[in-house]
């Protein structure tokens, strides 16, 4: 799976977050305005750029920008360590979005994190594995993450919905000290607003065979990037540092778009972190 954001996307987000004009970014990079526009579109610089100046201007880590330019990708993740975790990606409007289904291997109790655009593969997997869908966890209320929610609620009316939405009934809202049991698994939550006001990250622990924790982060963080947070970038980055990257280094990070990654990968390679 390709990165959600290439180098050009990261620079574009960085200048939007910093409120810096394209001409200023181009000058710092040592490019013309037209060349910067081409880099933002393709991710491919026409020649070496001044990453130190770009980093200082945009508040990004220069060495990590250079790593993206050199083709960094997170190491492939073997989901076999988390035997009852599945990544499903659906496409709508030319955009791919991830959702995650997991379950306890003994009780067959299951939880879905976001829905993506298409309920069909989710429903097929639930049926094939003979699962009891107990929870629908929403990382944030943007359309691509909840598009299939009505159909899933119709097919599994007993599944309990959890989100940070202020408009949700009180019994559907996450609480700071929630610890939800799904068989032997334990699910907690951490507020991660910025990209979305109702952004939340879910932490799943106590996996069989001592597999690392799993964090379903929505659009707070992508492999090598973060969700757009114009007007709230400082808050978003603080929440990423305090609530996501404070987790143990082997923690598996499950973003709403792009490939899986880990806390260690993002600490070492994400220009925003």
N, C-alpha and C positions, 0 to 999 in steps of 0.2 A: 504494500500500500504506500503510495506517494505521500510525502509530507503535505499537510494542509497548507502551509505557508513556505514558499521558497524565499531566498534572500531578498528579492524585490518586494515581496509581500511584507516581510519584516521591516524593511526600510520604510515602506509606505505607512504601516501602522505606527512605527516609531515617530515619524514626522507628524502624523495626525495627532498622536498622543501629546507630543511636545509642542504642537502649535507652531511649527516652523515651516516657512515657505519653501517650495520645491527648489527655487533658485539658490537659497542659502544652503540646502542640503547638497545640491549639485556642486557648489563651490567648495564645500568641505571635502567632498569625495574626490575632487579633481576632475569632474566631468562637466560636460555641457548640460543644459537643461533637457535637451532632447535625448542625450545619452542616459540621464537619470530616468527619464520616463520609460525608455526602453528596458532599463534594468528592472524597474518596478513591474513592468509587464511580463518580462521573461525570466527574471532571476539570474541572468547571465551578464556579468560586467564585460565591457569591451576590452578592458585592461585593468591592471591592479588599481584598487582604490585606496584612499587614505582612511583605513579603518579606525585608526586612533582618533582622527578628527571627527569622523562620523559618530563614533561611540561617545565622545565628549559632548557633541552637539545634541544627540538624541537620547542620551542616558542609556546606551546599550553597551554590552561588553565587546570591545573590539576584537579580541581573539576568537570569540564565539561567532561574531559576524564572519570573520575570515574562515572559520570552520564550515559555516553554511555555504560560503562561496566555493569551498573546496569539495562540496558534495556530501557533508555529514548526513548520516541517517542513524536513527537509533538501532541498536543491535536487535535482530529478530527475537521475538519472545515465543517461547514454547509454552503454549497454553495447557499442555499436558500436566504441568505442575499444579494447575487448578482444574481438576478433572470435570467439575460441574460448572464451568464458566464458559459462556459462548458469546462471541462478538457477531452481531448481525448488522450489515450495512445496507441501507436502502437509498434510492436515488429519486429526487424530485426536483424539477426545475433545473436540471443539470448539476445538482449539488448532492454529494453523498453525505449521509449522516449515520453515525453509529448508535446502536443501542446494545444493551447487555442483559442477557438472561443468565441467572445462576440459581442453583438449587442445592438442597441437602441430599446427599446420595442415599440416605436411609429413609427419611420421612417423605422425600420427593416434594417437599414444600419449596416453592419457587418465588423469586422476585424478579421483576423486570425494571430496568433503569432506562428511562426515556422510551420512546416508541418508534422514532423514525417515521417515514412516510407510509410504510406498508405493513399492515398487520399480518398478512398471510404467512410469511416465513416464521414469524413468532408463534402463531397459532399452530402451525405444522410441527414445530419443534416441541411445543408443550404437549401436543397429542402423541408424538412419537416417543417421548420420554416418560409419558404417563405422569405428568406433573400436576401439582395442585398450586395454581397461581394465587399466592396469598397477598402480594404487595405490588403496587405500581409506584415506583419512586421517580420523581421528576426533578432533574437537575436545574431547569429553568424553563420558563414558559414560552420561549420562542417557537414559532410554528413548526419548524422542521423537527423539533424534539418531541412534539406532542400531536403531530398530525394524525396518527393512527389511534390516539387515545379513545375516541368515541366507540370505535369498533371493538377494541379490546375490553372496554368496560361493558359493552353490550354482551359480549361472549363470556366474560368472566365477571358477572355483577358482584360477586362476593369479595373480589380482590380489593384490598384497602389502598386508597390513594394517599400518597404523602408528597408534600411539596413545601416550598417557602412562600407560596403566593399569598399575598395579603387578602385576596378575594376568596380564598378557599375557606370552607367551614372550619371552625376550630379543631374538630376531630381529624381533619386531613392535613393539618399543618405540622411541620417538624418542630420539635422542642429541643432546646440545647442539650438536655441530658438524656435524650432518648437512646435506648439500647434495645433494638428489636431482635428477637431470636427467630432464626429460620433453621429449625433443627439445631445442629451444633454450631451454625454460623451466627455471628453477631454483627449487627449493622448499626453504626452510629453516623452522625452527620456533623458537618462543619460549615458555617456560613462562608461563602466565597462570592460576594457581590462584586460588581465592577463591570463586567461584560453585560450582565443583567442584574437588575435590582434584587431579583429573587434567587440569585445563583446560590447553589448549595453543592457541596461535595459529600459523597457517601463513602464511608470507610467500612470495608467488610473484612472481618478477622476470624481467627480460630479455624483456619482451613485444615483439612486432613493433611497428614504428613508434614506439618509445620511449613506449608507454603507461605510465602510472604503475604502481608496484607494487600488488599486491592482497594484502590481509590477510584471511584467513578467521578470524574472531575467536570463533566459537561464541557462548556466552552471557556471555562476559566483558564485552561492551559492546554496547549497543543504540543506535540513533539517539536521542539525548537522554536516555539512561538507562544502566543497567548491570544485570547479572544479580543476583538476590538473593544475598546473601552474609552471612547472619546469623552472627555469631561470627567472621567472617573478612573484614569489610568493609574494614578498614585495609589488609590484605594485597591484597585485590582491587583497591582503588583505586591502590595503589602499583604493582601490575603493569600496570594500564591506563596509568598515566603513563609508566612506565619502558620497557615493552615494546611498547606500541601507539601511544600518542600521541607517542613519540619518533621515529616514522617520518616521512618527508617529508610535508609538508602535503597534496599532491595524492593521497596513497595512498588507494585505494579500500578501504573497510571493509565486509566482508560478514558481517553478524551472523546468528545462528541464528534470530532472529525479527525481524519488522519490516523497514523499508526499508533499502536501501543508503545509505551515508553516506561521509564522508571524514574524514581526520584533521583538516583545517582546520575542517570543520563542527562536529566534536565539541569541539575546543579552544575554539571561539567560543560554543557553545550548550549543551553538556552540563552540567547543574548539578552532577554528581558530579566533574567534571574541572576 
